[in-house]
Amino acid sequence: MQVKKVLTYLAVAFVVFYLFTKPAEAASAVNGVFDGIVTGADRLALFVTRVLN
């Protein structure tokens, strides 16, 4: 359990460090993730629409 807590703190520290040292790249990464989520949701909606019709 202790290892999980330490790894979580290290991951959060890395994200904060990355956000402060390279904000443009971090914003680009976040935009990429959201674009992927939106694309996946659109494709799922299209699939469900075609299955129901």
Residue pairs with C-beta under 8 A, 6 or more apart in sequence:
18 25
18 26
19 26
